Amino acid sequence: MNILVVGGAGYIGSAAVKALLEANHEVTVLDNLDKGIRSLVDPQAKFIEGSLLNEKPLNNLFSENRFEAVMHFASLKAAGESMTHPEKYSENITSMINLLNAMSAHKVKKIIFSSSAAVYGTPQSLPLTEESPLNPENYYGFTKLVAEQLLDWYEKLKGIQYISLRYFNVAGDAGLNYIDPEANNIFPIIGEVLQGKRPALKIFGKDYETRDGTPVRDYIHVIDLVDAHLKALKLESSEIINLGSAQGYTVLELIKAFESVSKKTIPQEIAPRRSGDPAELYASNDKAKSLLGWEPKHDLNDMVESTIKAYEPSPQE
Ligand SMILES: NC(=O)c1ccc[n+]([C@@H]2O[C@H](COP(=O)([O-])OP(=O)(O)OC[C@H]3O[C@@H](n4cnc5c(N)ncnc54)[C@H](O)[C@@H]3O)[C@@H](O)[C@H]2O)c1
């Protein structure tokens, strides 16, 4: 298929571009390089530097190409920052409107969207299923929920089929040696601690009601996540689907896994809990398994090993 990948120079988008090309799709990447890294984009893909916020060039791009589907990875994603700079994060909503309008105008009928487990907020029960109550506790999660509602309206009004994939914590490396330029998630932060760029890993709360007092999260390997996107291209109905491993690990279990693979000690610092951080979060991935014929093939150890490999200094450093 001829596919437009928006945000294809980012962490997940660049891994998706690689997998799409390997599966013989034709790929165009649109990325404003706000956080994206140009060199991560496979040279076999066409690269356009530009933003979803600029409607005219966006529409020109659709006029000049006959895209059959869009994968939309572009978004601001730091939940904490979204609470202090909501005006900036509202761009996530504007971007989605501009993209859907350009798709409607050019009769592109399929979109795969990166949603997030942040739409659920604190779970009332676990595992989280696609039917669990939606109650985002940060503005970032709210922008994802609005984007999902926009997708639903444009399906009804314009016949655009959508697959909204609600990611849990995406981790690991897809063979591109990705180094996060603004580490906010625990895997890249541990990577920086191992590199000596940070003195210690801050653990936000050790007094949760979990097996060791630290929060439990669901980690999914970026390679498995991208595989689900390729499978979603074949779906013919509009769907919302969780993408997680359906397994929960505590922060201390994660640290132990990093220490055992790297054979290094990870310095830790206990900090107060952050507001809006639930004790436990993990997905039901039954819908992904049954609808997409998908299942995660990589475990926590694979995510840890590939992250360490990406972050370890190259021999000439
Ligand atoms: N990484 C995770 O654990 C995770 C979890 C849940 C959801 N998500 C979602 O997955 C998607 C991809 O995440 P990622 O980790 O690869 O993030 P990322 O920041 O690495 O990638 C996003 C890319 O989009 C580009 N971009 C941002 N705004 C743009 C705009 N207006 N126009 C064009 N390009 C723009 C950035 O330059 C960047 O290359 C995001 O929508 C994110 O909210 C990620």
The ligand as an SDF file (V2000), in Angstrom:
LIG
                    3D

 44 48  0  0  0  0  0  0  0  0999 V2000
    6.2680    6.0040   23.6540 N   0  0  0  0  0  0  0  0  0  0  0  0
    5.2510    5.5390   24.3650 C   0  0  0  0  0  0  0  0  0  0  0  0
    5.4330    4.7850   25.3600 O   0  0  0  0  0  0  0  0  0  0  0  0
    3.8270    5.8770   23.9770 C   0  0  0  0  0  0  0  0  0  0  0  0
    2.7660    5.4090   24.7900 C   0  0  0  0  0  0  0  0  0  0  0  0
    1.4640    5.7180   24.4310 C   0  0  0  0  0  0  0  0  0  0  0  0
    1.2100    6.4620   23.2840 C   0  0  0  0  0  0  0  0  0  0  0  0
    2.2490    6.9270   22.5210 N   0  0  0  0  0  0  0  0  0  0  0  0
    1.9560    7.7250   21.3210 C   0  0  0  0  0  0  0  0  0  0  0  0
    2.6480    7.1660   20.2160 O   0  0  0  0  0  0  0  0  0  0  0  0
    2.9910    8.1900   19.2820 C   0  0  0  0  0  0  0  0  0  0  0  0
    4.4620    8.0870   18.9350 C   0  0  0  0  0  0  0  0  0  0  0  0
    5.2100    8.2150   20.1390 O   0  0  0  0  0  0  0  0  0  0  0  0
    6.7990    8.2510   20.1470 P   0  0  0  0  0  0  0  0  0  0  0  0
    7.2190    7.6720   21.4560 O   0  0  0  0  0  0  0  0  0  0  0  0
    7.3340    7.6660   18.8980 O   0  0  0  0  0  0  0  0  0  0  0  0
    7.0370    9.8370   20.2020 O   0  0  0  0  0  0  0  0  0  0  0  0
    8.1420   10.7290   19.4590 P   0  0  0  0  0  0  0  0  0  0  0  0
    8.0840   12.0680   20.1120 O   0  0  0  0  0  0  0  0  0  0  0  0
    9.4340   10.0220   19.3940 O   0  0  0  0  0  0  0  0  0  0  0  0
    7.5510   10.8340   17.9700 O   0  0  0  0  0  0  0  0  0  0  0  0
    6.5950   11.7740   17.5660 C   0  0  0  0  0  0  0  0  0  0  0  0
    7.0690   12.3470   16.2410 C   0  0  0  0  0  0  0  0  0  0  0  0
    6.0800   13.2560   15.7520 O   0  0  0  0  0  0  0  0  0  0  0  0
    6.7340   14.4270   15.2700 C   0  0  0  0  0  0  0  0  0  0  0  0
    5.7490   15.5220   15.3820 N   0  0  0  0  0  0  0  0  0  0  0  0
    5.2420   16.0590   16.5240 C   0  0  0  0  0  0  0  0  0  0  0  0
    4.3440   17.0170   16.2270 N   0  0  0  0  0  0  0  0  0  0  0  0
    4.2680   17.0720   14.8670 C   0  0  0  0  0  0  0  0  0  0  0  0
    3.5050   17.8370   13.9570 C   0  0  0  0  0  0  0  0  0  0  0  0
    2.6560   18.7750   14.3840 N   0  0  0  0  0  0  0  0  0  0  0  0
    3.6740   17.6330   12.6300 N   0  0  0  0  0  0  0  0  0  0  0  0
    4.5420   16.6920   12.1790 C   0  0  0  0  0  0  0  0  0  0  0  0
    5.2900   15.9320   12.9960 N   0  0  0  0  0  0  0  0  0  0  0  0
    5.1600   16.1160   14.3250 C   0  0  0  0  0  0  0  0  0  0  0  0
    7.9550   14.5850   16.1550 C   0  0  0  0  0  0  0  0  0  0  0  0
    8.9770   15.3520   15.5540 O   0  0  0  0  0  0  0  0  0  0  0  0
    8.3730   13.1410   16.3620 C   0  0  0  0  0  0  0  0  0  0  0  0
    9.2560   12.7010   15.3480 O   0  0  0  0  0  0  0  0  0  0  0  0
    2.5780    9.5140   19.9400 C   0  0  0  0  0  0  0  0  0  0  0  0
    1.3220    9.8810   19.4210 O   0  0  0  0  0  0  0  0  0  0  0  0
    2.4450    9.1630   21.3990 C   0  0  0  0  0  0  0  0  0  0  0  0
    1.5060   10.0060   22.0650 O   0  0  0  0  0  0  0  0  0  0  0  0
    3.5570    6.6440   22.8520 C   0  0  0  0  0  0  0  0  0  0  0  0
  1  2  1  0
  2  3  2  0
  2  4  1  0
  4  5  1  0
  4 44  2  0
  5  6  2  0
  6  7  1  0
  7  8  2  0
  8  9  1  0
  8 44  1  0
  9 10  1  0
  9 42  1  0
 10 11  1  0
 11 12  1  0
 11 40  1  0
 12 13  1  0
 13 14  1  0
 14 15  2  0
 14 16  1  0
 14 17  1  0
 17 18  1  0
 18 19  2  0
 18 20  1  0
 18 21  1  0
 21 22  1  0
 22 23  1  0
 23 24  1  0
 23 38  1  0
 24 25  1  0
 25 26  1  0
 25 36  1  0
 26 27  1  0
 26 35  1  0
 27 28  2  0
 28 29  1  0
 29 30  1  0
 29 35  2  0
 30 31  1  0
 30 32  2  0
 32 33  1  0
 33 34  2  0
 34 35  1  0
 36 37  1  0
 36 38  1  0
 38 39  1  0
 40 41  1  0
 40 42  1  0
 42 43  1  0
M  CHG  2   8   1  16  -1
M  END
$$$$
